[in-house]
Amino acid sequence: MKIVKGFRDILPYDTGNSDTSFAWTTTTDQLRQIMKTYNFQEIITPVIEHDSVFKTGIGEDTDIVSKEMYEFVLERDSSTVSKEKILKYCLRPEGTAPIIRSVIENSLSKIKSLNKLFYLGPMFRYERSQKGRYRMFHQIGAELIGSDEILYEVEILNLAKEILTSLNIDNYTFQINSIGNNESLKNISKAVSNFGRKNKDSIEEKDYKILNKNPLRFLDKAVHNYNFKDIPKTIDYLDKKSLKRFNDLTKILDSFNFKYSINNQLVRGIDYYNDLVFEVTSSNLGAQDALLAGGRYDSLMGKFGADESKSIGFAAGIERLILAMKSKNQASNSIDFFIVYQQEEMIEESLRLALRLREVGLSIEVDLLRRSFTKQIKSADKSLAENIIIIGKDNFNNGTIVVKNMASGIEEIVSLKNNIDFFLKKTKGTPNEKK
Ligand code: HAM
């Protein structure tokens, strides 16, 4: 049996080709904590949605919808339901459209006029798999729904930056751009269409079709797949309002000493954006160098038939964050105490002590394979135990055991009547503090 291509296991040990579960949970705990510092609240939506959520939400002409979605129908439905009524499902390729679906369906904007939501979970895209690009990957995303205040754009950008700083990631660049409001987008589309027509001979037929249907999608392709010199720059087609917004934003970012670079050809591969778009790339990654990306999407709610609500957000790929991290939280699956017995007849006493210490939250291993003392010591070494407890018959009958600290090598004879505090103090803190 083999794992599905582009999917990955997260293993307890470092085998060199996966993240460890320790790195994974430490990182995701940290990410949740950062969201809390900005008062974003978690929303958990299903991994399966109706495919219309994305067809309407992110656009039929996007690569994600036209090439990368895992779509399916239920075999049962195909034999029992008429063709028009068969429901089409898909594994979600991204988080924003489902969050907006849920906000509308659950009337969250009536409960709060400003919703600050975050999500963390798996996404699915049928892409060519390579380092940093998987068919099942995980995103942490933040969506701020209900305001077009520029200072919230600054908040969102700072939150994105805080994620990188807290995870000790450097060598990254914030690229920002404005694609403008609806008026500006019309101007840009016109300019791109003219540009495309002029260069028709150098454009592949399938891309020329996209140019006619959705000039902005073509612009994204032109930037990435062609070597044109004079591709239109969005900034030249912004109307006054959008240009002012963008200039105001950059002024505030400067005053906050927030470092960014303006990339006037950044348009993003999704249809819902307007005005601010941004992407963070890192030289610590290979070809798949985007750590996170996002932007403003004021008309997405309207596309779903609800009242419009101004919104902005971003999502980061967790696998890529872990790839780019300097210290990977790989270090320790350490345990507090490994109990070893010198004689097999002490095995039940060892187990009894293990149970007592686990009750107070200490992590304890005891080898129950009835192996020799030397073999148990070897296991204890491998297990990264901070201390070992040696239970020997003679000591035990005198009411004592030996506790050895593995880092210092110091051994102490400890009375078994000793209160639990002794064992708690031997570890680096109380169990609760450690977590
Ligand atoms: P996106 O640019 O498609 O945007 O994805 C965001 C991030 O997810 C990327 O920067 C990358 O780190 C990660 N990512 C995407 N595809 C893969 C993959 N195949 N393997 C590994 N990581 C991947 C969105 O998804 C938007 N929903 C972002 C957003 C939120 N805009 C507004 N709010």
Boltz pocket constraint, residues with backbone or C-beta under 6 A from the ligand:
constraints:
  - pocket:
      binder: B
      contacts: [[A, 93], [A, 94], [A, 95], [A, 96], [A, 125], [A, 127], [A, 132], [A, 133], [A, 134], [A, 135], [A, 136], [A, 137], [A, 138], [A, 139], [A, 141], [A, 142], [A, 143], [A, 280], [A, 290], [A, 291], [A, 292], [A, 293], [A, 294], [A, 295], [A, 297], [A, 312], [A, 313], [A, 314], [A, 315], [A, 316], [A, 317], [A, 318], [A, 319], [A, 320]]
      max_distance: 6.0
